[in-house]
Amino acid sequence: MLKRNQLALSISAAVLSGGLMSPLAVAQSGQSLEEITVTGIRGSLQDALSTKRDSNAIVDAISAEDIGKFPDKNVAESLQRVPGVTIQRQFGEGAAVSIRGAGNDLTLTTLNGQNVASTGWFVLEPAKRSFNYELLPSELVGDIEVYKSSQADLAEGGVGGTVVINTRKPLDLDAMTLHGAVEASSQSDSDSTDPQFSGLASWKNDSETFGVLLSAVSQERQLRRQGNEAFWEWGAGPVAFEQERNRSAINATFQYQPTERLDIVFNAIDMQMEADNTNYALWLTQGNCGWCGVEVDPADQLNGTTARGPLNVAFLQARPREATMNSDVFDLSTTYSGDSYELSFQAGRTTSSGGTDFEMVVDDGSGGTPIPGGTYDFFGGGQSWDLNGFDLASYDPGSVAMGTGANFNATPKTDEESYFQADVEFDVELGLINSIKTGIKTADHNATSRRYEFLQDPDFDTSISTAEVLDGTIDAGAGGYSIPKLDAGALKAWARSSIVGKIEDLGSYSEIDETNDAFYVMANYAGDRVRGNFGLRYIATDATSTYYLDGQRTETGADYSELLPSFNLAYDLTDEVILRTSAAKVIARPQYVDMYVNPNVLGADDEIDNNQIWVVGNVGLEPYTANQFDLGVEWYFADGSLLSGAVFYKDVSNFVTISEYAADASEIPFDLPASEEAFGWMVQELDNGESADITGIELGYQQDFGNGFGTIVNYTWTDTSTAEDTFTDGNPFLSDSSENVYNLTGYYENAMFSARIAYNWRSEYMIRESGSYGNRLHDDFGSLDLSAVWHATDNVDVKLDVNNLLAEESVQLGNNAEQAPGSGFTPGFPLYEYETARRVNLGVSARF
């Protein structure tokens, strides 16, 4: 585990003639010292601590143990072990990152310092700025820095914090480095074993002035999720989600250093994912729904919502989809080091396309089959049914009917950005100030969301016999149910045979063009036991929303600007103890989905008077802004060891809320029937509203015991508060924020073997989404992960990774602050419960 390296972390001892000789004695004897470095788990942790200790800002880091040896298969799942960081999972895999209680929408993630265009694959996923961690294979990552405080030269956009992901460069590696890995992956709710391949080749010439690095990852995965869902007061039932995920990534990096002063790096990355998926459900509808005209006993109600009673019918449904998510990055950076300055340029373009390319739905052809004597009981925190002998697995409605029009569609998305950045840093002697850094950046961004409906042959029969499409059963629900499975491929082929064209729903057309400019100046200072930086960043944004109104292409524009001061200080109380403090104003730009103006008209063409609603987005939304303060102490009491504590506070403004007001018919550009003109409109417009406070404490402990064993423990307490009307559920606390979060990690390694076990737990937190899934409370959740490596030879490793070893369930409850009678969002109602799978990866890797 010890090897010579010019970039050694430390020189610890020299062993000569079987005895121990001090480094001074060795030097006096004329013999050279041997530089040694620690590798493996201990080496990566020491690298991370070195980054944290040497930084002027408040930073945590994660470093790969070696090429292809990032701590987890999913980058987000590694980040959840950083103090103050939590993740939100999508279908059992980490997809978004929250920092210090601010929510994942307020986290900025960059790749090599720049934005990565990203589009989600899921049909219900809105257009956001959040980076989708599902797309980035961990094999491409060299290290990650998590900035919890800001500084003027850091890209703006993170109120919670900024995650900087860095890839590798060829001149940092040995002259001819080859690495390859083959893995097999399986999960507890799937019968398949899926392959993954990764490889890296890095070369540089003898003079070490030019190098090329090529890396690639290919992964197949059969993903499943099963659980119970309720859409109340209509029905609930066991559901299943199945996805065939094919992910690939290719990275090519060219580095040229003709002199010690000049460094040119070109980086190209292509990341692709095919994510075809199908939702299956066997809905069990209520027999005593409020709108059925049935009087319900108050004893059968939970906070005003019926939660116990007779069942009505079983209703089969399936939604096959085809989806993709592709992102490309082309980045050129140049750095020139003069005698007393450093000049750098970075330019590039990143593009992404994705979304759902094909979606259809088939419904129970019988219209629903009665369940005589069946009952349901949703008391006790979960959903349960007594079916009185009705067999879900063998249920056959005889036929299924295809939804047409809006239910037969494609919803593609695009995202792209071009950027240019120039920075220069001068060495100066101005008292404590030893350098001044300044720079500019400009970025042009475009995001689109569109929707098409497929046109069908009018003679096409939209009903098909289940004898043609039944494909056995699929495990569903939380509690060991099985329901009929339909052949998604056969259904899609049948539906495609009906298509004669497609038409765009112009009312759903949404486009944002945005130009972001920034200028900053920052001073670095250092003196006796003190160092840090202070600076000012000016940002200006100009945005235009394009949409269609009555078939006419329309544009609405807006702009804003902000001054963002920042200050960081690190003071060495002793050689081992650092006191840190920081203060800054930071921003996070509003989500694209909220900036899309395109109006949505409700109630204007029905038979009910005075229910016309004009729902509209707002391109003029101001950015979230926060004034934040940090104070912390770090004690590096031994090699590879740290004891730390910090307090933080954020005052966040400009949360997006719904502003509602009345308008005359003449004020809204939409023709109303004569009978409704007199009533006018109720306008619901997104606007900036309330503020919020975030207060927290972070505690961390890390120790290398020196005998192969080590541990990492951290705990974060976060309190968030806001006005009751900030969110529609009325809860005065922020999304994705858990009050208590802790992480426990233990590891052991020697020359032949290493193992790490980690448990990550977070208390309950709110998930807020638009659409039918709504706002709900996610119950506390913990995940136990294990990884182990056997160094079979000097060049070959065998590795085992187990994620979510305990397969803990994901439970989500209604949590409106007030009772919501007749709604599943009333407090404590069991809305969704999912069984999350245990994932196991076993692989062999070789390096030469």
C-alpha positions in Angstrom: 0.0 0.0 0.0 3.0 2.3 0.1 4.8 3.4 -3.0 7.3 6.0 -4.2 5.7 9.2 -5.5 7.0 12.6 -6.2 3.7 14.0 -4.9 4.0 12.3 -1.6 1.8 13.3 1.3 4.6 13.0 3.9 8.1 11.6 4.7 7.6 9.5 7.8 10.8 7.4 8.4 13.6 5.5 6.8 14.4 1.9 7.7 18.0 1.0 7.3 19.8 -2.2 8.2 16.8 -3.5 10.2 16.8 -0.4 12.5 15.0 2.9 12.7 17.1 6.0 11.8 15.9 9.6 11.9 15.5 11.6 8.7 18.3 13.9 10.0 20.7 11.0 10.4 19.9 9.8 7.0 20.6 13.2 5.5 23.9 13.5 7.3 25.0 10.1 6.0 24.5 11.4 2.4 21.7 8.9 1.6 18.5 10.2 -0.1 15.2 10.0 1.7 12.4 7.9 0.1 9.2 9.8 -0.4 6.2 7.7 0.4 2.5 8.2 -0.1 -0.5 6.5 1.4 -3.0 5.0 -1.1 -6.3 3.3 -0.8 -9.1 4.5 1.5 -6.6 6.2 3.9 -4.9 7.9 1.0 -8.2 9.3 -0.5 -9.3 10.5 3.0 -5.9 12.2 3.6 -6.2 13.9 0.1 -9.7 15.2 1.1 -8.5 16.5 4.4 -5.6 18.2 2.8 -8.0 20.0 0.4 -10.2 21.0 3.3 -7.3 22.2 5.5 -5.5 24.2 2.8 -8.6 25.9 1.5 -9.4 29.6 2.2 -13.1 28.9 2.0 -15.3 26.4 3.9 -14.8 23.3 1.7 -15.3 19.5 2.0 -13.8 17.1 -0.5 -14.1 13.6 -1.8 -11.2 12.0 -3.6 -11.1 8.8 -5.6 -8.9 6.1 -4.2 -7.4 5.4 -7.6 -8.5 5.4 -11.2 -12.0 3.9 -11.4 -12.2 3.7 -7.6 -14.6 6.5 -6.6 -16.2 5.5 -3.2 -19.6 4.8 -4.7 -21.2 3.8 -8.1 -23.4 6.9 -7.8 -21.7 10.2 -7.2 -24.7 11.6 -5.2 -24.5 8.7 -2.8 -20.9 9.6 -2.0 -21.9 13.2 -1.4 -24.5 12.3 1.2 -21.6 11.4 3.6 -20.3 15.0 3.6 -21.5 16.9 6.7 -24.6 19.0 5.8 -25.3 17.2 2.6 -28.4 15.1 1.9 -29.7 13.5 -1.3 -33.1 12.9 -2.9 -33.5 9.5 -4.6 -35.3 8.9 -7.8 -36.4 5.3 -8.2 -33.9 4.2 -5.6 -30.9 6.0 -6.9 -29.4 9.3 -5.8 -30.4 12.0 -8.3 -30.3 15.4 -6.6 -28.2 16.9 -3.8 -29.2 19.3 -1.0 -26.8 21.3 1.1 -27.5 22.7 4.5 -31.2 22.5 4.3 -31.7 24.7 1.3 -33.2 22.1 -1.1 -31.8 20.5 -4.2 -33.1 23.3 -6.4 -30.8 25.7 -4.6 -27.6 23.6 -5.2 -25.2 24.5 -8.0 -23.2 21.6 -9.5 -20.4 22.2 -12.0 -18.2 20.0 -14.0 -14.6 21.3 -14.2 -16.0 24.6 -13.0 -18.8 25.0 -15.6 -22.4 24.2 -16.1 -23.5 20.9 -17.7 -26.6 20.9 -19.8 -29.1 18.4 -18.4 -32.5 17.1 -19.3 -34.4 14.5 -17.3 -35.8 11.3 -18.8 -38.9 11.0 -16.6 -42.2 12.3 -18.2 -43.2 14.2 -15.0 -39.8 15.9 -14.4 -40.0 19.6 -14.9 -37.3 21.7 -16.5 -34.9 22.7 -13.8 -31.3 23.9 -13.3 -30.5 20.9 -11.1 -27.8 18.5 -12.3 -29.0 15.0 -12.7 -26.4 12.7 -11.0 -27.9 9.6 -12.6 -26.2 10.6 -15.8 -22.6 10.9 -14.6 -20.7 7.6 -14.1 -18.5 7.8 -11.0 -15.6 6.2 -13.0 -15.1 9.5 -14.8 -14.6 11.5 -11.6 -11.2 12.3 -10.0 -12.4 14.4 -7.0 -15.2 16.6 -5.8 -15.2 19.8 -3.8 -18.2 21.0 -1.9 -18.1 24.7 -1.3 -20.3 25.7 1.7 -19.1 29.3 1.7 -18.8 31.5 -1.3 -16.0 33.4 -2.8 -16.0 35.9 -5.6 -14.3 33.7 -8.3 -16.8 30.9 -7.7 -19.7 30.6 -10.2 -22.9 32.0 -8.8 -26.0 29.9 -8.4 -25.8 28.0 -5.2 -27.7 29.2 -2.1 -27.1 25.9 -0.3 -23.6 25.4 -1.7 -21.7 24.6 -4.8 -20.5 21.1 -5.9 -17.4 21.2 -8.2 -16.8 17.9 -9.9 -13.3 17.5 -11.5 -12.2 14.9 -14.1 -8.7 13.7 -14.6 -5.9 15.0 -16.8 -3.3 12.8 -18.7 -0.2 14.7 -17.5 -1.1 14.0 -13.9 -0.9 10.2 -14.5 1.9 7.8 -15.3 3.3 7.8 -18.9 1.2 4.8 -20.0 -1.7 4.0 -17.7 -4.2 1.4 -18.6 -7.2 0.5 -16.4 -10.2 -1.8 -17.1 -13.0 -3.2 -15.1 -15.8 -5.7 -15.6 -18.7 -5.9 -13.2 -21.9 -7.7 -12.7 -24.8 -6.0 -11.0 -28.1 -7.3 -9.5 -30.8 -6.0 -7.2 -33.1 -7.7 -4.8 -36.3 -7.0 -6.8 -35.0 -8.1 -10.2 -34.1 -11.6 -11.5 -31.5 -10.2 -14.0 -27.8 -9.8 -13.6 -26.6 -6.8 -15.5 -23.1 -6.1 -17.0 -20.9 -3.0 -16.7 -17.7 -2.3 -18.5 -15.3 0.6 -17.9 -11.8 1.4 -19.2 -9.2 4.2 -19.2 -6.1 4.7 -21.2 -3.7 7.6 -20.6 -0.5 8.3 -22.5 2.0 11.1 -22.4 5.2 11.7 -24.4 8.7 11.3 -22.9 9.1 15.1 -22.4 5.7 15.1 -20.6 4.5 18.0 -22.7 1.6 16.3 -24.4 -0.9 13.7 -23.2 -4.1 12.0 -24.2 -6.6 10.4 -21.9 -9.5 8.3 -23.1 -12.1 6.7 -20.8 -15.4 5.0 -21.3 -18.2 3.4 -19.3 -21.0 1.1 -20.5 -23.7 -0.1 -18.2 -27.0 -2.0 -18.4 -29.4 -2.2 -15.6 -32.8 -3.7 -15.1 -34.4 -1.4 -12.6 -37.6 -2.1 -10.7 -39.6 -0.4 -8.0 -42.7 -1.6 -6.3 -45.1 0.1 -3.8 -48.5 1.3 -3.0 -49.9 4.6 -4.3 -53.1 6.5 -3.4 -54.9 9.1 -5.6 -57.6 9.9 -3.1 -60.6 9.9 -3.0 -60.7 7.8 -6.2 -58.6 4.8 -5.3 -55.3 3.3 -4.5 -53.5 0.1 -5.2 -50.3 -1.9 -5.7 -48.0 -0.4 -8.4 -44.8 -1.4 -10.1 -42.2 0.5 -12.1 -39.9 -1.3 -14.5 -37.1 0.3 -16.5 -34.4 -1.0 -18.9 -31.6 1.5 -18.4 -28.6 1.6 -20.8 -26.0 4.2 -19.8 -22.8 5.0 -21.6 -20.2 7.8 -21.3 -17.0 8.6 -23.2 -14.4 11.1 -22.1 -11.5 12.3 -24.2 -9.0 14.8 -22.7 -6.0 16.3 -24.6 -3.4 18.2 -22.6 -0.5 20.2 -24.0 2.2 21.9 -21.9 4.9 23.2 -24.3 6.6 25.0 -21.4 6.2 25.1 -17.7 4.3 28.3 -18.0 1.6 27.2 -20.5 -1.1 24.6 -20.0 -3.8 23.8 -22.6 -6.5 21.3 -21.9 -9.4 20.2 -24.2 -12.0 18.1 -22.7 -14.9 16.3 -24.5 -17.5 14.2 -22.7 -20.5 12.4 -24.2 -23.0 11.0 -21.7 -26.1 9.0 -22.9 -28.9 7.1 -21.3 -31.7 5.1 -22.8 -34.4 4.8 -20.1 -37.4 3.0 -21.5 -39.9 2.4 -18.7 -43.4 1.2 -17.8 -45.7 1.9 -14.9 -48.1 -0.9 -13.9 -51.0 -0.5 -11.5 -54.0 -2.4 -10.3 -56.2 0.3 -8.8 -58.7 -0.6 -6.1 -61.3 2.1 -6.0 -63.4 3.3 -3.1 -66.9 2.2 -2.4 -67.6 5.0 0.0 -66.0 8.0 -1.7 -67.4 11.4 -0.7 -68.6 12.2 -4.3 -70.4 8.9 -4.4 -73.1 10.3 -2.2 -72.4 7.7 0.5 -72.4 8.9 4.1 -69.2 8.0 5.9 -68.9 7.2 9.6 -66.5 9.7 11.2 -64.7 6.7 12.9 -63.6 5.7 9.4 -62.1 9.1 8.6 -58.5 10.2 9.2 -58.3 13.9 9.7 -61.4 14.4 7.7 -60.5 12.0 4.9 -62.2 8.6 4.5 -59.5 5.9 5.3 -61.6 2.8 5.8 -64.5 1.1 4.1 -65.7 -1.1 1.3 -64.0 -1.5 -2.1 -65.7 -0.8 -5.4 -63.8 -2.2 -8.4 -60.4 -3.4 -9.6 -59.0 -1.3 -12.5 -55.9 -2.4 -14.5 -53.6 0.3 -16.0 -50.2 0.4 -17.7 -48.1 3.3 -19.1 -45.3 2.2 -21.5 -42.8 4.9 -22.4 -39.6 5.4 -24.3 -37.2 8.0 -22.8 -33.7 9.2 -23.3 -31.2 11.6 -21.7 -28.1 12.8 -23.5 -25.5 15.4 -22.5 -22.4 16.6 -24.3 -19.6 18.8 -23.1 -16.8 20.4 -25.2 -14.5 22.5 -23.1 -11.2 24.3 -23.8 -9.1 25.8 -21.0 -5.8 27.6 -21.3 -3.6 28.7 -18.4 -0.4 30.8 -18.7 1.8 31.5 -15.6 3.9 34.7 -15.9 6.6 35.9 -13.5 4.0 37.5 -11.2 0.7 36.7 -12.7 -1.5 33.8 -14.0 -3.8 34.2 -16.9 -6.5 31.7 -17.8 -9.3 31.3 -20.4 -12.1 28.8 -20.6 -14.6 28.4 -23.4 -17.0 25.7 -24.3 -20.4 24.5 -25.2 -22.7 21.9 -23.5 -25.9 20.5 -25.0 -28.5 18.1 -23.8 -31.6 16.5 -25.3 -34.0 14.2 -23.5 -37.4 13.7 -22.1 -40.1 11.1 -23.0 -40.1 10.3 -26.8 -43.1 8.1 -26.6 -45.9 7.6 -24.0 -49.1 5.7 -24.1 -51.6 4.5 -21.6 -53.9 1.5 -21.6 -56.9 1.2 -19.2 -59.0 -1.7 -18.0 -61.3 -2.6 -20.9 -64.1 -3.7 -18.5 -64.3 -0.3 -17.0 -63.5 -2.0 -13.6 -64.5 -5.3 -12.1 -66.4 -5.4 -8.8 -64.7 -6.8 -5.7 -67.6 -8.2 -3.6 -67.0 -8.0 0.1 -63.6 -6.4 -0.3 -62.5 -3.7 2.1 -59.6 -1.3 2.7 -58.0 0.0 5.9 -55.5 2.9 5.7 -55.2 3.4 9.4 -51.9 2.5 11.1 -49.6 4.4 8.7 -50.0 2.1 5.6 -52.3 0.8 3.0 -53.9 -2.6 3.4 -56.7 -4.5 1.7 -59.0 -7.5 2.5 -59.9 -8.7 -1.0 -62.3 -11.5 0.2 -60.8 -14.0 -2.1 -60.3 -11.7 -5.1 -57.0 -12.8 -6.8 -55.0 -9.8 -8.0 -52.4 -12.0 -9.8 -55.0 -13.9 -12.0 -57.2 -10.9 -12.7 -58.0 -10.6 -16.4 -60.3 -7.8 -17.6 -60.5 -9.4 -21.1 -59.3 -6.3 -22.9 -57.5 -3.0 -22.5 -58.3 0.3 -24.1 -55.8 2.7 -25.4 -55.9 6.4 -24.3 -55.8 8.8 -27.3 -55.2 12.5 -27.8 -53.4 13.9 -24.8 -52.7 10.4 -23.5 -50.7 9.4 -26.6 -47.8 11.8 -26.7 -44.1 12.8 -26.8 -42.6 15.4 -24.4 -39.1 16.2 -25.6 -36.8 18.7 -23.9 -33.6 20.4 -24.8 -31.0 22.4 -22.8 -27.8 24.1 -24.1 -25.3 26.6 -23.1 -22.2 28.4 -24.6 -19.8 30.1 -22.2 -16.6 32.1 -22.1 -14.6 32.9 -19.0 -11.3 34.9 -18.6 -9.4 35.2 -15.3 -6.2 36.9 -14.3 -4.4 36.8 -10.9 -1.6 39.2 -10.0 0.9 38.8 -7.2 1.0 42.0 -5.1 2.5 43.2 -1.9 -0.3 45.3 -0.3 0.1 44.7 3.4 -1.6 41.3 4.1 -2.9 41.1 0.5 -0.6 38.9 -1.6 -2.6 38.6 -4.8 -5.6 40.1 -6.6 -7.7 38.0 -8.9 -10.3 39.4 -11.4 -12.3 38.0 -14.3 -15.3 38.0 -16.5 -17.8 35.3 -17.6 -20.6 35.3 -20.1 -23.0 32.4 -20.8 -25.9 32.1 -23.3 -28.5 29.5 -22.3 -31.5 28.0 -24.0 -34.0 25.6 -22.6 -37.1 24.2 -24.3 -40.0 21.9 -23.3 -42.5 20.8 -26.0 -45.4 18.4 -26.3 -46.7 16.5 -29.3 -49.8 14.4 -29.6 -49.8 11.5 -32.1 -52.5 11.4 -34.7 -54.2 8.1 -35.3 -55.9 6.4 -38.2 -59.6 7.0 -37.6 -60.3 3.4 -38.4 -57.9 2.1 -35.8 -59.5 -0.1 -33.1 -58.2 1.3 -29.8 -59.2 -1.8 -27.8 -57.1 -5.0 -27.8 -57.7 -8.4 -26.2 -55.5 -9.2 -23.2 -54.8 -12.6 -24.8 -52.5 -10.7 -27.2 -50.6 -8.7 -24.6 -50.7 -10.4 -21.2 -47.1 -11.3 -20.1 -47.5 -13.2 -16.8 -47.3 -11.2 -13.6 -45.1 -8.7 -11.9 -44.3 -8.1 -8.3 -46.1 -5.0 -7.1 -47.1 -3.1 -4.0 -45.5 -3.0 -0.6 -46.4 -6.3 1.0 -45.8 -9.0 -1.6 -48.5 -8.6 -4.1 -48.4 -9.8 -7.8 -50.5 -8.1 -10.5 -50.9 -8.8 -14.3 -48.1 -7.7 -16.4 -48.7 -6.5 -19.9 -46.1 -6.8 -22.7 -44.9 -3.2 -23.1 -43.1 -4.0 -26.4 -46.3 -5.5 -27.9 -48.4 -2.6 -26.7 -46.0 0.0 -28.2 -45.9 -1.8 -31.5 -49.7 -2.0 -31.6 -50.0 1.7 -30.8 -47.4 2.7 -33.4 -49.3 0.9 -36.1 -52.0 3.5 -35.7 -49.9 6.6 -36.1 -50.5 8.7 -39.2 -48.7 11.9 -38.0 -48.3 14.1 -35.0 -49.3 17.6 -34.0 -47.7 20.0 -31.5 -49.6 21.2 -28.6 -48.6 24.9 -28.9 -50.1 25.7 -25.5 -47.4 23.5 -24.0 -44.5 25.1 -25.9 -42.1 26.6 -23.5 -38.7 28.2 -24.2 -36.3 30.3 -22.2 -33.4 32.3 -23.7 -31.1 33.6 -21.0 -27.8 35.5 -21.0 -25.8 35.6 -17.8 -22.9 37.9 -17.4 -20.5 38.2 -14.4 -17.6 40.3 -13.4 -15.6 39.9 -10.1 -12.6 41.1 -8.2 -11.1 39.2 -5.3 -8.1 39.8 -3.0 -6.3 36.9 -1.3 -4.5 37.7 1.9 -2.1 35.9 4.3 -0.2 36.9 7.3 1.0 35.5 10.6 -1.4 32.6 11.2 -4.2 34.2 9.1 -5.3 33.8 5.5 -8.4 34.1 3.4 -10.0 36.2 0.7 -12.6 38.9 0.2 -14.2 40.2 -3.0 -17.2 41.3 -5.0 -19.0 39.6 -7.8 -21.5 41.5 -10.1 -24.0 39.4 -12.1 -26.5 40.5 -14.7 -29.2 38.3 -16.3 -31.4 39.0 -19.3 -34.2 36.4 -20.0 -36.9 35.9 -22.6 -39.7 33.5 -22.5 -41.2 32.4 -25.8 -44.7 30.8 -25.9 -47.8 30.7 -28.1 -51.0 32.6 -27.4 -54.0 31.9 -29.6 -51.6 30.3 -32.0 -49.3 33.3 -32.2 -45.7 33.1 -31.2 -45.2 35.6 -28.3 -42.2 36.7 -26.2 -41.9 38.3 -22.8 -38.6 39.5 -21.4 -37.1 40.6 -18.1 -33.7 41.3 -16.5 -32.1 41.7 -13.1 -28.7 42.3 -11.6 -27.1 41.7 -8.2 -23.9 42.6 -6.3 -22.5 39.6 -4.3 -19.9 40.4 -1.7 -18.0 37.6 0.1 -15.4 37.2 2.8 -13.5 34.2 4.1 -11.0 34.0 6.9 -9.0 31.1 8.3 -7.0 31.7 11.5 -4.5 29.1 12.9 -5.1 29.1 16.6 -2.4 26.5 16.8 -0.5 24.4 14.3 -3.3 21.9 14.5 -6.4 24.1 15.1 -8.0 26.4 12.5 -10.8 28.9 13.3 -12.9 29.7 10.2 -15.5 32.3 9.5 -17.2 33.5 6.4 -19.9 35.9 5.2 -21.5 36.3 1.8 -24.5 37.2 -0.3 -25.4 34.4 -2.7 -28.1 33.7 -5.3 -29.8 30.8 -7.0 -31.7 31.5 -10.2 -35.4 30.5 -10.5 -36.2 27.2 -12.2 -36.9 27.3 -15.9 -40.3 25.7 -15.4 -41.4 28.7 -13.2 -40.0 31.2 -15.8 -42.1 29.6 -18.7 -44.8 32.2 -19.2 -47.1 30.1 -21.5 -50.6 30.6 -20.0 -52.8 27.7 -19.0 -56.6 28.4 -19.3 -59.0 26.6 -17.0 -62.8 26.7 -16.9 -63.2 28.9 -20.0 -65.0 26.4 -22.2 -67.2 24.5 -19.8 -70.8 24.9 -18.7 -70.0 26.3 -15.3 -70.1 30.1 -15.0 -67.5 32.1 -13.0 -64.8 29.5 -12.8 -62.3 30.9 -15.4 -58.7 30.8 -14.2 -55.7 32.2 -16.1 -52.6 30.3 -14.8 -49.3 31.9 -15.9 -45.6 31.7 -15.2 -43.3 34.6 -14.8 -40.0 35.2 -16.7 -39.4 38.2 -14.4 -39.0 36.1 -11.3 -36.1 37.5 -9.2 -33.4 35.1 -8.1 -33.4 33.5 -4.6 -30.9 35.6 -2.6 -29.4 34.8 0.8 -27.2 36.5 3.3 -25.2 33.8 4.9 -22.7 33.5 7.8 -20.5 30.6 9.0 -18.2 30.1 12.1 -16.3 26.9 12.6 -13.3 25.2 14.3 -11.2 22.3 12.9 -8.7 20.3 15.0 -6.3 18.2 13.0 -5.2 16.2 16.0 -3.3 13.4 14.1 -2.5 12.3 10.6 -5.7 11.6 8.7 -7.7 12.8 11.6 -10.1 15.7 12.3 -12.5 16.9 14.9 -14.7 19.8 13.8 -17.7 21.9 14.6 -19.5 24.7 12.8 -22.6 26.9 13.0 -24.2 28.4 10.0 -27.1 30.8 9.2 -28.8 31.8 6.0 -31.5 34.4 5.4 -33.1 33.4 2.1 -35.5 35.7 0.2 -37.6 35.6 -3.0 -39.2 32.2 -2.7 -41.6 31.5 -5.6 -45.3 31.7 -4.6 -48.6 32.0 -6.3 -50.1 35.4 -6.5 -53.9 35.4 -7.1 -56.0 38.3 -8.2 -59.2 39.1 -10.2 -59.0 40.6 -13.7 -61.6 41.9 -16.1 -62.2 40.0 -19.4 -60.6 42.9 -21.3 -57.3 42.5 -19.3 -56.7 38.9 -20.4 -56.0 38.1 -24.1 -58.4 35.2 -24.4 -61.9 35.3 -25.8 -64.6 34.2 -23.3 -68.1 33.1 -24.1 -70.6 36.0 -23.8 -72.2 34.4 -20.7 -68.8 34.5 -18.9 -67.4 37.8 -19.9 -69.1 39.6 -17.1 -67.4 37.4 -14.5 -63.9 38.0 -15.8 -61.0 36.0 -14.6 -59.2 34.7 -11.6 -55.5 35.1 -12.3 -52.9 32.8 -10.7 -49.4 34.1 -11.4 -46.1 33.0 -10.1 -44.4 35.7 -8.1 -41.6 36.2 -5.6 -42.9 36.1 -2.1 -41.7 35.1 1.3 -38.3 34.7 2.9 -36.9 31.9 5.1 -34.3 31.4 7.8 -31.9 28.4 7.9 -29.9 27.8 11.1 -27.7 24.8 11.6 -24.9 23.0 13.4 -22.4 20.6 11.8 -20.2 18.2 13.9 -17.6 16.0 12.4 -15.1 13.4 13.6 -12.6 11.5 11.5 -9.7 9.4 12.7 -7.1 7.0 11.3 -6.2 4.8 14.2 -2.9 3.8 12.6 -3.6 0.0 12.7 -5.6 -0.3 9.5 -8.8 0.8 11.2 -10.5 4.2 10.9 -13.8 5.9 11.3 -15.8 8.9 10.1 -18.8 10.3 12.1 -20.7 13.4 11.4 -24.0 15.0 12.5 -26.0 18.0 11.2 -28.9 19.7 12.9 -30.8 22.1 10.6 -33.8 24.3 11.5 -35.7 26.1 8.7 -38.5 28.5 9.1 -40.7 30.5 6.7 -44.2 31.9 6.5 -47.1 29.6 6.4 -48.2 30.8 3.0 -44.8 30.2 1.3 -45.9 26.8 0.2 -49.4 25.6 -0.7 -49.3 22.8 2.0 -49.0 25.5 4.6 -45.9 24.0 6.3 -43.5 26.7 7.5 -40.3 24.8 6.6 -38.3 24.3 3.5 -38.3 21.4 1.0 -35.7 18.6 1.2 -34.7 19.8 4.7 -34.2 17.2 7.5 -33.8 18.5 11.0 -31.4 15.7 11.9 -28.9 13.9 9.7 -26.0 11.7 10.6 -23.4 9.5 8.9 -21.4 6.6 10.5 -18.5 5.1 8.6 -16.0 2.5 9.6 -13.2 1.1 7.5 -10.2 -1.3 7.6 -7.4 -1.9 5.1 -4.1 -3.6 4.9 -1.8 -4.6 2.0 -4.2 -7.3 0.7 -7.7 -6.2 1.7 -9.9 -3.1 2.4 -13.5 -2.8 3.5 -15.8 0.1 4.4 -19.3 0.1 5.9 -21.4 3.3 6.1 -24.8 4.1 7.5 -26.5 7.3 6.4 -29.7 8.5 8.1 -32.0 11.5 7.8 -35.1 12.5 9.6 -38.4 13.3 7.8 -38.5 15.9 5.1 -40.9 17.6 2.7 -41.0 16.7 -1.0 -42.8 19.3 -3.1 -43.8 18.6 -6.7 -46.2 20.0 -9.2 -48.8 17.7 -10.6 -50.7 14.8 -9.1 -48.0 13.6 -6.8 -48.1 16.9 -4.9 -46.5 17.9 -1.6 -45.9 15.2 0.9 -43.8 14.3 3.9 -41.1 11.6 3.4 -40.6 9.6 6.6 -37.1 9.2 8.0 -34.8 7.1 5.9 -31.5 5.2 6.5 -29.2 3.4 4.1 -26.5 0.9 5.0 -23.8 0.5 2.3 -20.8 -1.8 2.2 -17.8 -2.0 -0.1 -14.8 -4.4 0.0 -11.7 -4.8 -2.2 -9.3 -7.8 -2.4 -6.0 -6.9 -4.0 -5.5 -10.3 -5.7 -2.2 -9.2 -7.3 -0.2 -6.0 -7.6 -2.4 -5.2 -10.6 -5.7 -7.0 -10.1 -8.5 -6.1 -7.7 -11.7 -7.9 -6.9 -14.4 -5.5 -5.6 -17.8 -5.9 -3.9 -20.3 -3.1 -3.5 -23.6 -3.4 -1.7 -26.0 -0.4 -1.6 -29.0 -0.2 0.7 -28.1 -3.4 2.4 -31.1 -3.3 4.7 -33.5 -2.5 1.8 -35.4 0.1 3.9 -38.8 1.2 2.6 -39.6 4.8 1.4 -42.8 6.0 3.2 -44.5 9.2 2.2 -47.5 10.7 4.0 -49.9 13.5 3.4 -48.8 16.5 5.4 -51.0 19.6 4.8 -50.7 21.9 7.8 -54.5 21.9 8.0 -56.9 19.1 7.5 -57.8 18.6 3.8 -61.0 16.5 3.9 -61.5 14.2 1.0 -57.8 14.5 0.0 -54.9 12.2 0.5 -52.8 15.2 1.4 -54.5 15.5 4.8 -52.1 15.1 7.7 -50.9 11.5 8.3 -52.6 9.9 5.3 -50.5 7.1 3.8 -50.0 8.3 0.2 -47.1 6.4 -1.1 -44.9 3.5 0.2 -42.2 2.0 -1.9 -39.9 -1.0 -1.4 -36.4 0.0 -2.3 -34.0 -2.6 -3.6 -30.7 -3.8 -2.4 -28.1 -3.4 -5.1 -25.0 -5.7 -5.4 -22.0 -5.1 -7.7 -19.2 -7.6 -8.0 -16.4 -6.9 -10.3 -12.7 -7.3 -11.3 -10.4 -4.5 -12.3 -6.9 -4.4 -13.6 -4.3 -1.6 -13.9 -1.1 -1.6 -15.7 
